[in-house]
């Protein structure tokens, strides 16, 4: 297994296999955090996943956690291509929080579109979460 921290040290493009971490939604996108979390967890080194609207596919396939600044917090293993700034996944496996099994995530365009239809509120939810964390007393 490869850690997020070790990939972030690579400046050149490379193929990655077995990148291990925690999937979260933050800043409107999906990120893989290093598996060794910092306090607060938002300070943990992370890699942005380069699939626009991946969060919609995740909403269809993963259990949502209760509130906070990310509705996902799932262990994941990703294979893909690192371009020095983003990770373009070819395979995403996520650990099921109910039974502990690893399952492959379908992030096809059809699944993303289906998720967009079902979870239209997700973009406004992102804005509310960002507003809460930047202006908690407003």
C-alpha positions in Angstrom: 0.0 0.0 0.0 1.1 3.6 -0.7 0.4 6.6 1.5 -1.0 9.9 0.4 2.1 11.6 2.0 4.5 9.6 -0.1 2.6 10.4 -3.4 2.5 14.1 -2.6 6.3 14.0 -2.6 6.3 12.9 -6.2 6.4 15.8 -8.6 6.4 13.8 -11.8 3.5 11.9 -13.4 3.2 8.3 -12.4 0.9 5.4 -12.2 -0.2 4.6 -8.7 -1.5 1.3 -7.4 -2.8 0.7 -3.9 -3.1 4.3 -2.7 -4.6 4.0 0.8 -6.5 6.7 2.6 -9.8 8.2 3.7 -12.4 9.5 1.1 -14.0 12.8 2.1 -16.0 15.6 0.5 -14.6 19.1 1.1 -14.4 22.4 -0.8 -17.0 21.0 -3.2 -14.7 18.1 -4.4 -13.7 14.6 -3.3 -10.3 14.1 -1.6 -8.3 11.2 -0.4 -6.8 12.0 3.0 -3.7 10.3 4.3 -4.8 7.4 6.5 -3.0 8.8 9.5 -5.3 11.7 10.3 -4.2 15.0 11.9 -6.2 17.0 14.4 -8.2 18.7 13.0 -8.7 16.2 10.2 -8.9 19.0 7.6 -5.1 19.6 8.2 -4.3 16.0 7.0 -2.3 15.9 3.8 -4.8 15.2 0.9 -5.0 14.6 -2.8 -7.9 15.9 -4.9 -9.6 13.3 -7.1 -9.8 14.7 -10.6 -13.3 13.4 -11.5 -15.8 16.3 -11.7 -18.9 15.4 -9.7 -17.6 12.1 -8.2 -19.5 13.0 -5.0 -22.8 12.2 -6.8 -21.6 8.6 -7.5 -20.4 8.2 -3.9 -23.8 9.4 -2.6 -25.5 6.5 -4.4 -23.1 3.9 -3.2 -21.7 4.7 0.2 -23.3 5.2 3.6 -23.5 8.8 4.5 -22.1 9.8 7.9 -24.0 12.1 10.2 -23.2 15.8 9.6 -20.0 17.6 10.2 -17.9 19.1 7.5 -17.9 16.0 5.3 -20.8 13.6 4.8 -18.3 10.9 3.9 -15.5 9.5 5.8 -14.7 6.1 4.2 -11.5 4.1 4.0 -10.5 3.7 0.4 -7.8 2.2 -1.9 -7.4 3.8 -5.2 -5.4 2.9 -8.4 -4.9 5.6 -10.9 -2.6 8.2 -12.5 -0.9 11.0 -10.5 -0.2 14.1 -12.5 1.6 16.0 -9.7 -1.5 17.9 -8.7 -4.5 15.5 -9.0 -5.3 11.8 -9.0 -7.2 10.4 -12.0 -8.6 7.1 -10.6 -9.0 4.0 -12.7 -10.3 2.0 -9.7 -11.8 3.0 -6.3 -12.4 0.5 -3.6 -14.2 1.6 -0.4 -14.5 -0.3 2.8 -18.2 -0.9 3.7 -18.9 0.6 7.2 -21.5 -2.1 7.9 -19.8 -5.3 7.1 -16.1 -4.3 6.5 -16.0 -5.7 3.0 -14.2 -3.8 0.2 -16.4 -2.8 -2.7 -15.6 -1.3 -6.1 -17.2 2.2 -6.7 -18.8 2.7 -10.0 -17.9 6.2 -11.2 -19.2 6.0 -14.7 -20.8 9.0 -16.3 -24.2 7.2 -16.1 -23.9 6.7 -12.4 -22.8 10.3 -11.8 -25.8 11.6 -13.8 -28.1 9.3 -11.8 -26.7 10.7 -8.6 -27.1 14.3 -9.8 -30.7 13.6 -10.4 -31.2 12.2 -7.0 -29.0 14.5 -4.9 -29.7 17.9 -6.5 -29.2 19.6 -3.0 -25.6 18.5 -2.7 -24.1 21.7 -4.1 -26.1 24.0 -1.8 -25.1 21.7 1.1 -21.4 22.2 0.2 -22.0 26.0 0.4 -23.8 25.7 3.8 -20.9 23.6 5.2 -18.3 26.1 4.0 -20.3 29.0 5.3 -20.6 27.3 8.7 -16.9 26.6 9.0 -15.9 30.1 7.9 -18.6 32.0 9.7 -19.8 29.8 12.6 -21.5 32.6 14.5 -23.5 34.1 11.7 
